[in-house]
Amino acid sequence: MSRLLGRLQRAQRAQALNEGPRVVDVTRGRIRVERGKRSTVDAAERVAIVAQYSATPDQPLSLSRYLAALDASDYATIVVSTCESPEPLEFPHGIPERTIIIRRPNLGYDFGSWTTGLGWIPGVRSKPVVLLTNDSMLGPFAPIDGLLEWAAEPPGPDIRCLTTSHQFGRHMQSYFLSFRGGILAERAWVRFFDGIRVQPTKEDVVMAYELGLSRLAFSEAYSIDEWVAGPDIGAGYENPTIRAWQGIITSGAPFLKRTILTHPDLTAEAAASAEYLQRMYNIDIHQW
């Protein structure tokens, strides 16, 4: 009886996740380019769409450093922002000259931003390398040329991700996903991203789309590769970006999940990571 009830509850939740309005519908006519020109992307072989959120227009050191690293590795960068302030974004630590900034309503979380970027820039889905990423990680605290080349270099699998997690089942974590060979123009991925719907909570987005993306990749037999796997760096069946943050850094991906510093249940991890980063990189993480 309990197993049947569990199946029924999962089915009801799955139905509920498919009932919200589509992001492409509710944001139509409410998207604007704040900086840059779409034509900047035309000649690019590599494109990075960076989902960004902040309450105020002032942007941190981390985002500036990340955009600079991407630009230096020949990624044309597109920031899709859901900043709550209507004022233009400010980058006191600099921004690459060719970075495009798109503003949109705060609907759909990161997946809403990625589907906006994919739909707003003509031809971007067909690019040889499209990196979907976000500003949820602090850093990079050191060069990431090797990571960015690995994400793009041919030949290789259809999708590369920075980490895979075994929480809720094996899946690619969505903060760093490199789609290769123009596969985002294929029907399965066009339907997936055009079908992104507004969800009530971030957890619902994870269940519907982070896990859903991996389910689609596996079911359609797309090949994948990860920089590191959660169990290999000590995360077990928990979130690697929280429980194995040091393993991610020592793997050559010098980032730290912002949640570690902001979540009230992670004070021990916050103190340990701040001390570690001070020792390793001589930085004050609170300045990032």
C-alpha positions as CSV (number, residue, x, y, z in Angstrom):
1,M,0.0,0.0,0.0
2,S,2.8,2.4,0.9
3,R,4.6,1.7,-2.4
4,L,1.4,2.4,-4.3
5,L,0.9,5.6,-2.4
6,G,4.4,6.7,-3.1
7,R,3.9,6.1,-6.8
8,L,0.7,8.1,-6.8
9,Q,2.4,11.0,-5.0
10,R,5.2,11.0,-7.5
11,A,2.8,10.9,-10.4
12,Q,0.8,13.8,-8.9
13,R,3.9,15.8,-8.4
14,A,5.1,15.1,-11.9
15,Q,1.8,16.3,-13.3
16,A,1.9,19.5,-11.1
17,L,5.4,20.3,-12.4
18,N,4.1,20.1,-16.0
19,E,1.2,22.5,-15.4
20,G,2.9,25.9,-14.9
21,P,3.2,28.4,-17.8
22,R,6.1,28.1,-20.2
23,V,8.9,30.6,-19.6
24,V,9.0,31.4,-23.3
25,D,5.3,32.4,-23.1
26,V,5.3,34.5,-19.9
27,T,8.5,36.4,-20.8
28,R,7.6,37.2,-24.4
29,G,7.9,40.9,-25.0
30,R,9.6,41.4,-21.6
31,I,13.2,40.7,-22.6
32,R,15.7,43.3,-23.5
33,V,19.4,43.6,-24.4
34,E,21.1,45.8,-21.9
35,R,24.6,45.6,-23.3
36,G,26.2,44.3,-26.5
37,K,25.0,43.1,-29.9
38,R,23.7,39.7,-30.9
39,S,26.1,39.8,-33.9
40,T,29.0,39.4,-31.5
41,V,28.0,35.7,-31.2
42,D,27.9,35.1,-35.0
43,A,31.5,34.3,-35.5
44,A,32.0,32.5,-32.2
45,E,32.7,28.8,-32.1
46,R,32.2,28.7,-28.3
47,V,29.4,30.4,-26.4
48,A,28.8,30.5,-22.7
49,I,25.3,31.5,-21.4
50,V,25.6,32.6,-17.8
51,A,22.4,32.7,-15.7
52,Q,22.7,35.5,-13.2
53,Y,20.6,36.6,-10.2
54,S,21.1,39.4,-7.7
55,A,19.0,41.7,-5.6
56,T,21.1,44.7,-6.5
57,P,22.8,45.8,-9.7
58,D,26.4,45.6,-8.2
59,Q,28.1,42.4,-9.4
60,P,30.8,40.6,-7.4
61,L,34.4,39.9,-8.1
62,S,33.5,36.2,-8.9
63,L,31.3,37.0,-11.9
64,S,33.9,39.4,-13.3
65,R,36.7,36.8,-12.9
66,Y,34.5,34.0,-14.4
67,L,33.5,36.1,-17.4
68,A,37.2,37.1,-18.0
69,A,38.3,33.5,-17.8
70,L,35.6,32.4,-20.3
71,D,36.5,35.3,-22.7
72,A,40.2,34.5,-22.5
73,S,39.4,30.9,-23.6
74,D,37.4,32.2,-26.6
75,Y,33.9,31.8,-25.3
76,A,31.5,34.5,-26.3
77,T,29.7,35.3,-23.0
78,I,26.0,36.1,-22.6
79,V,24.8,37.0,-19.2
80,V,21.1,36.5,-18.8
81,S,20.1,38.4,-15.7
82,T,17.0,38.3,-13.4
83,C,18.3,41.0,-11.2
84,E,15.5,42.5,-9.1
85,S,16.7,46.1,-9.7
86,P,15.7,47.8,-12.9
87,E,19.0,49.7,-12.9
88,P,21.8,48.6,-15.3
89,L,24.1,46.0,-13.9
90,E,27.4,47.4,-12.5
91,F,30.7,45.5,-12.7
92,P,33.2,47.4,-10.5
93,H,35.8,44.6,-11.2
94,G,35.4,44.8,-14.9
95,I,33.6,42.9,-17.7
96,P,34.9,41.6,-21.1
97,E,34.2,44.1,-24.0
98,R,32.2,41.6,-26.0
99,T,30.0,40.3,-23.2
100,I,26.3,40.6,-23.9
101,I,23.8,41.3,-21.1
102,I,20.2,40.3,-21.4
103,R,17.6,41.3,-18.8
104,R,14.4,39.3,-18.2
105,P,11.7,38.8,-15.5
106,N,12.7,36.6,-12.6
107,L,10.7,33.5,-13.7
108,G,12.0,30.0,-14.2
109,Y,15.3,30.2,-12.3
110,D,18.5,29.3,-14.2
111,F,16.7,27.0,-16.7
112,G,14.5,29.9,-17.6
113,S,17.6,32.1,-18.2
114,W,19.2,29.4,-20.4
115,T,16.1,28.9,-22.5
116,T,15.9,32.7,-22.9
117,G,19.5,32.8,-24.1
118,L,19.1,29.9,-26.5
119,G,16.0,31.4,-28.0
120,W,17.1,35.0,-28.1
121,I,20.4,34.6,-30.0
122,P,19.8,33.2,-33.5
123,G,21.9,30.2,-34.4
124,V,23.4,29.7,-30.9
125,R,21.9,26.2,-30.5
126,S,24.0,25.0,-33.5
127,K,27.3,26.3,-32.1
128,P,30.0,23.6,-31.7
129,V,30.2,24.4,-28.0
130,V,27.5,25.9,-25.8
131,L,28.3,26.1,-22.1
132,L,25.3,26.6,-19.8
133,T,26.5,27.9,-16.5
134,N,25.6,30.3,-13.7
135,D,26.9,32.6,-11.0
136,S,26.2,30.2,-8.1
137,M,29.8,29.4,-7.6
138,L,32.4,31.7,-6.1
139,G,35.6,31.9,-8.0
140,P,37.6,31.0,-10.0
141,F,40.4,31.5,-7.5
142,A,43.0,30.3,-9.9
143,P,43.3,29.8,-13.7
144,I,40.7,27.4,-15.3
145,D,42.1,27.3,-18.8
146,G,42.4,23.5,-18.5
147,L,38.8,23.0,-17.4
148,L,37.5,25.3,-20.2
149,E,39.5,23.6,-22.9
150,W,38.4,20.2,-21.6
151,A,34.8,21.4,-21.9
152,A,35.3,22.3,-25.5
153,E,38.0,20.1,-27.0
154,P,37.1,17.7,-29.8
155,P,36.6,14.8,-30.2
156,G,34.6,13.7,-27.2
157,P,31.2,13.1,-25.7
158,D,28.1,15.0,-26.5
159,I,27.9,16.6,-23.1
160,R,30.5,17.4,-20.5
161,C,29.7,18.5,-16.9
162,L,31.9,19.7,-14.1
163,T,30.3,17.3,-11.5
164,T,27.9,14.4,-11.4
165,S,25.9,13.8,-8.3
166,H,24.3,10.6,-7.0
167,Q,21.8,12.5,-4.9
168,F,18.3,11.4,-6.2
169,G,20.0,9.2,-8.7
170,R,23.1,9.8,-10.9
171,H,22.7,13.0,-12.8
172,M,24.8,15.9,-14.2
173,Q,24.7,19.0,-12.0
174,S,23.5,21.9,-14.0
175,Y,25.8,24.8,-13.0
176,F,28.3,23.8,-15.6
177,L,27.1,21.9,-18.7
178,S,28.9,21.9,-22.0
179,F,26.8,20.8,-25.0
180,R,29.0,19.9,-28.0
181,G,28.6,19.4,-31.7
182,G,25.5,21.6,-32.1
183,I,23.3,19.1,-30.4
184,L,21.1,21.8,-28.8
185,A,19.6,22.3,-32.2
186,E,18.3,18.8,-32.3
187,R,14.6,18.2,-31.7
188,A,14.9,16.6,-28.3
189,W,16.8,19.5,-26.8
190,V,14.7,22.2,-28.5
191,R,11.6,20.6,-27.1
192,F,13.2,20.3,-23.6
193,F,14.3,23.9,-23.3
194,D,11.3,25.4,-25.1
195,G,9.2,23.4,-22.6
196,I,10.7,24.9,-19.5
197,R,7.9,26.0,-17.2
198,V,7.6,28.3,-14.2
199,Q,8.0,26.2,-11.1
200,P,7.0,27.2,-7.5
201,T,10.3,26.4,-5.8
202,K,14.0,25.8,-6.7
203,E,13.6,22.2,-5.5
204,D,10.9,21.7,-8.1
205,V,13.2,23.1,-10.8
206,V,15.9,20.6,-9.7
207,M,13.5,17.7,-9.8
208,A,11.9,18.6,-13.1
209,Y,14.8,20.0,-15.1
210,E,18.2,19.2,-13.5
211,L,17.2,15.5,-13.1
212,G,15.0,15.7,-16.2
213,L,17.9,16.9,-18.4
214,S,20.0,13.8,-17.4
215,R,17.0,11.5,-17.9
216,L,16.7,12.9,-21.4
217,A,20.4,12.6,-22.2
218,F,20.4,9.0,-21.0
219,S,17.2,8.0,-22.7
220,E,18.3,9.5,-26.0
221,A,21.7,7.8,-25.7
222,Y,23.7,11.0,-25.7
223,S,27.2,10.4,-24.4
224,I,28.4,12.3,-21.3
225,D,31.6,12.8,-19.3
226,E,32.2,14.5,-16.0
227,W,35.3,16.4,-14.6
228,V,34.7,14.7,-11.3
229,A,32.0,12.3,-9.9
230,G,30.5,13.0,-6.5
231,P,31.3,9.6,-5.0
232,D,34.9,9.8,-6.2
233,I,35.6,12.9,-4.1
234,G,33.7,11.8,-1.0
235,A,30.2,13.1,-1.5
236,G,28.5,9.7,-1.4
237,Y,24.8,10.2,-2.1
238,E,24.9,13.9,-1.1
239,N,25.4,17.1,-3.1
240,P,29.1,17.2,-4.1
241,T,29.2,21.0,-4.2
242,I,28.3,21.1,-0.5
243,R,29.7,17.9,0.9
244,A,32.8,17.6,-1.2
245,W,33.7,21.2,-1.9
246,Q,37.4,20.6,-1.2
247,G,37.5,17.7,-3.6
248,I,36.1,19.9,-6.4
249,I,38.8,22.6,-5.7
250,T,41.7,20.1,-5.6
251,S,40.4,18.5,-8.9
252,G,41.4,21.7,-10.7
253,A,38.1,23.5,-10.5
254,P,38.8,26.3,-8.0
255,F,35.2,27.2,-7.2
256,L,33.1,27.2,-4.0
257,K,29.3,27.0,-3.9
258,R,27.9,30.4,-2.7
259,T,25.3,28.5,-0.6
260,I,28.0,27.4,1.8
261,L,28.5,30.9,3.0
262,T,24.8,31.9,3.1
263,H,22.9,28.8,4.4
264,P,22.4,28.9,8.2
265,D,22.9,25.1,8.4
266,L,26.4,25.2,6.8
267,T,28.3,27.4,9.3
268,A,30.9,24.7,9.9
269,E,31.5,24.3,6.2
270,A,31.7,28.1,5.8
271,A,34.4,28.5,8.4
272,A,36.4,25.5,7.1
273,S,36.2,26.7,3.5
274,A,37.2,30.3,4.4
275,E,40.2,29.0,6.3
276,Y,41.2,26.6,3.5
277,L,40.9,29.3,0.7
278,Q,42.9,31.8,2.8
279,R,45.7,29.2,3.2
280,M,45.7,27.9,-0.4
281,Y,45.1,31.1,-2.3
282,N,45.7,33.9,0.2
283,I,42.2,35.3,-0.3
284,D,39.3,36.5,1.8
285,I,36.3,34.6,0.4
286,H,33.9,37.2,1.8
287,Q,35.4,39.6,-0.8
288,W,34.3,37.4,-3.7
